[in-house]
């Protein structure tokens, strides 16, 4: 019984793998994969650029906030300055 189950499962996986390889071969021949790769790279680059912009703005905001804190502390220590 288990031998039959193994044979059926093996046959099914073989048929699925063959269809998948044929499908991928058609996509490669048609140039679809190249377009998909370009789209993924473009999306990744845009996403990374957005992360960098937000990180820079966060750093600038923190620097401005800290600068105001330091000026306030300086005023408290030396009010005539």
PyMOL commands that set and color helices and strands:
alter all, ss='L'
color gray80, all
select helices_A, chain A and resi 2-30+32-77
alter helices_A, ss='H'
color red, helices_A
deselect
rebuild
show_as cartoon
